Amino acid sequence: MTATHEQDVVTMLVEQHNQVRNLFGELNTATGDRKRELFDDLVRLLAVHETAEEEVVHPMARRKIDGGEQVVETRLQEEDHAKRALGELYDLGVDNPEFDNKLAPFEQAVEQHAAREENEEFARLRATLSAEELRRMAGAVRAAQAMAPTRPHPGSPESAAGNLLLGPPLAVFDRVRDGVRDWMKEHKSD
């Protein structure tokens, strides 16, 4: 299903989790340029996904669900570890002989994080909020993702306020870098 204005935030985020799982599956068997492209796609998806969760989903969960403070704090710690691990993988590069060895535990941690979000945070949001609130949150997540950085920035704060302050300048920088990389890829043979 493609993101629509009728889609609620839980459905949207679970679909993104499934996209992440699929990218990991493809990445584990890919080589060369295809592996690099898949990893770039994974990095971009994880970066915008986590930023939007930090700006929109976690603050709402913290306020609205029973035990929200503890659930969100635990997710933020997991996301901080993931940002650091993803940054290390990004710096390492897919051609490094250690990449696959470091990718496997990262994949497992991301999968466990996604499962906990789905079972603890998202399920409680669905049980607590109205269908209309969940649809409006999806719109807010789409807006946050449109302005989110496309790379991990391990030093950036794990908070809505921090992302709102630092996210747009980092996003501009990341998107310019993405554009240059894509242009160079297209004009490689020129």
C-alpha positions, -999 to 999 in steps of 0.1 A, spaced: 0 0 0 13 35 -8 10 63 17 -23 80 13 -41 107 33 -64 80 46 -36 59 60 -31 60 97 3 65 113 6 30 127 -1 14 93 24 38 77 52 31 101 47 -6 101 49 -5 63 82 14 66 94 -13 90 86 -39 64 105 -18 38 135 -18 61 133 -56 65 131 -60 27 161 -38 22 181 -58 47 171 -90 29 183 -76 -4 214 -60 10 225 -93 25 228 -109 -10 238 -79 -31 273 -70 -42 291 -41 -58 271 -10 -70 238 -27 -62 249 -32 -26 259 4 -23 226 16 -37 206 -6 -13 226 6 17 221 42 6 184 35 4 184 18 39 204 47 54 180 73 40 148 54 51 161 48 86 172 84 90 139 100 80 119 73 97 136 77 131 136 115 129 98 116 123 92 92 151 113 114 174 94 145 163 58 132 162 52 97 174 73 95 206 60 128 220 24 117 215 31 82 230 49 98 260 17 119 267 -11 96 257 -2 59 264 0 42 298 37 39 307 45 61 278 75 78 295 93 45 300 84 30 266 96 61 248 129 64 268 137 28 260 130 34 223 151 66 223 181 47 238 177 20 211 175 47 184 206 64 197 226 31 196 212 25 161 223 59 149 258 54 161 260 19 146 246 31 113 270 60 113 299 35 117 286 13 89 282 44 67 318 55 74 331 20 69 314 16 35 300 -16 19 333 -25 3 351 -28 36 357 -65 46 343 -58 80 310 -44 67 290 -76 66 302 -87 100 290 -54 115 258 -53 94 244 -85 109 242 -74 146 229 -40 134 201 -57 114 192 -78 144 190 -47 167 169 -28 142 145 -58 139 142 -61 177 136 -23 179 109 -24 152 91 -54 169 91 -36 203 78 -4 187 50 -23 169 40 -43 200 45 -18 228 43 17 214 22 15 182 -3 -10 195 -10 12 225 -13 43 203 -39 25 182 -58 15 213 -57 50 228 -61 74 199 -91 78 176 -88 68 139 -89 105 130 -60 113 154 -40 85 139 -46 98 104 -36 133 114 -4 119 129 4 102 96 2 136 79 25 151 106 50 122 101 50 127 63 58 164 68 85 156 93 100 130 69 100 156 41 123 178 62 144 152 79 181 146 74 189 117 51 220 105 70 225 94 106 239 122 128 249 104 160 257 137 178 223 151 173 198 151 202 172 123 205 143 147 210 116 165 191 130 199 200 165 189 190 153 175 157 133 206 150 162 229 157 190 209 139 170 188 115 163 213 87 200 225 83 212 189 84 185 179 59 195 206 35 232 195 38 223 158 33 200 165 4 226 186 -14 251 158 -8 225 132 -21 220 154 -52 257 157 -60 262 119 -55 232 111 -78 245 136 -104 279 121 -103 265 86 -106 245 97 -137 275 114 -153 301 88 -144 308 79 -180 309 115 -193 
